Amino acid sequence: KQFLHYFEEPDRPQSRLDRDLERGMAVSIGRLRPDTQYDYKFVCLSHNTLRGAAGGAVLLAELLCAEGYITRK
């Protein structure tokens, strides 16, 4: 699976088309352009429910298991 997806099209990423990439766990990046103040500007899109709260909880649980904080009884 690919966590980051970069689009070269000038109208991407778009919520309807890109929010469910990798079953909602990917981050879409596009519209990369030079900027005088910050060097570059770009647009990022992720599925807030899956990549945000729920995805973050799953990743945290996996980390806690890997670090030995959560074990089987």
Secondary structure, DSSP 8 states (H G I E B T S, - for coil): --SEEEE-STT---HHHHTTGGGGT-EEEEEEEEETTTEEEEEEEE-IIIIIIIHHHHHHHHHHHHTTSS---
